[in-house]
Amino acid sequence: MKLVECLPDVLADRLRSVHGLREIRIRDNRAVKVNVKGQWYYVAEKALTQRGENAMRLGEVCDEIIKKACNNSVYAYEKMIAKGFFTLDDGVRIGVCGILAGNQEKVFQKYTSLCFRIPQYVACVDSNTLAECIRGNSVVIGPPASGKTTFLRDLSVKLSQNYNVMVVDERGELFYDYELLSKSNCDVLKWSDKLYAFESGVRAMSPDFIACDELSSEDVAPLKRCLNSGVKIICSVHGNGIDDFKKKYDLADYFATAVILRNPESPIRIENL
């Protein structure tokens, strides 16, 4: 299922001609908002607007959208949705929010808010940044929606021209279609968790680099074992800078370079660790 196939027809029609769409926010009985090239707008009847009183309101649609996105089988996606999101066939990530079932942890009784994150390939890694990241292990640090996944995608493509790069695509959004994959020489391990990739993937593919998105505290121990095997790691974490990274993870001594992101329009900052 792709994005336009699961949206209400009236909304899909309004958005077909919008270029630079990054995010869609749908909330039951409230205004629909979209992020276009970094700027937020409301969706109105005939155009985008910054005036909320003219915005489109769709009623209680979130449950129906999720049902369509899951091909009428929400149960099949239950484990993924329990993490708060799932990924469509075109790499769009849907974040979910709503009412949890009281007697079943992480099972939703009703969906009331949806956040659609639309992936895109952007050539954002210049030759100087690439050279820094080749030196050793690199961590990409930034708040949500700062461009971490976009940066990792382009870095993986460019690294793969001269190195064997294995991409751990846990959510199916780093390399979301064949056309994008064809730009690279990456080996993509799709829907795999990092534990499997760091242990089995290393033995199977003998990569020079492993690229993975959104490191968690649970990933630290297997990551250290992987680093001790001689493979270089490029990973991302949520945070506002190096101090955040050092507080959350006992990994600073393992990394040579930190790439600091603020938002997609801000300059990339490189820090030597």
Residue, then its C-alpha position, 0 to 999 in steps of 0.5 A: m500500500k502506498l501513501v495516496e492509496c490510503l488517504p481519503d480521496v479528497l485529501a489525496d486529490r489536494l496533495r497530488s500536485v504539491h511538490g516538496l511534501r515532507e510531512i502530513r498531520i491528520r487528527d480526527n475532527r481537526a485541521v489537516k496540516v502539511n510540511v512543504k519544504g520546511q514550511w507548515y500549511y493547512v490544507a484548504e478546499k482549493a489550496l494550501t493556506q496558513r489560516g487555520e479557519n479555512a482548513m480542511r477537516l475530515g472527521e473521524v478518519c484515522d481508524e479507516i486510514i490505518k485499516k486501508a494502510c494495513n490492507n484491511s489486516v491490522y493484526a498483521y502489522e500489530k507488532m510494528i504498530a506496537k512500536g508506534f509506527f509502521t512503514l508503507d511500501d513507498g517508504v512513508r513512515i506512519g506514526v500513530c497515536g490514540i487510545l490504548a486498550g486498557n488490558q493489552e499493552k501497546v495495542f490500540q483501541k482507537y487511532t486519533s492522530l497520524c503523522f506521515r513522514i515522506p522520505q526523499y533522496v537528497a544529495c546532502v553529503d559533500s566531499n569534505t563530510l564524506a572524507e571525515c566519515i571515512r576516517g572511522n566510526s561516525v554518529v549522526i546527532g539531531p532532534p526528530a525531523s532534522g534530516k538524520t535518515t536523509f543524511l544516512r541515505d546519501l552517505s550510504v550511497k556515496l560510501s558504497q562507490n568505494y566500500n562494501v556498505m551494509v545498510v540495516d533498514e529496520r523500518g524500510e525507509l532508508f532504501y524504499d524502492y528499487e530506483l533508489l537502490s540502483k543508485s548505490n552498491c549497498d547491501v540492504l538488510k531490510w526489516s532486520d533489527k540491529l542485533y541480527a545485523f551486527e552479529s549475523g550480517v557481519r559474518a554473512m556480508s563482510p562489510d567495511f561499513i554498517a549504516c543504521d538509523e536511530l540507535s537505542s540503549e538496547d543496541v549498545a552491547p551488540l554494537k560494541r561487539c560489532l565494532n570490536s570485529g573491525v567493521k566501521i559503523i555509521c549510525s544516528v541518535h536523537g539529541n541536540g549535540i555531543d553532550d547528549f550523546k555522551k550522557k545517553y550512550d557509553l560509546a564516545d571512545y568508539f567514534a571518531t566523528a560526530v555529524i550535528l544536524r539541526n534541521p534540513e535547512s541548517p548547515i551540517r556541523i562536523e565535530n572531531l571526537 
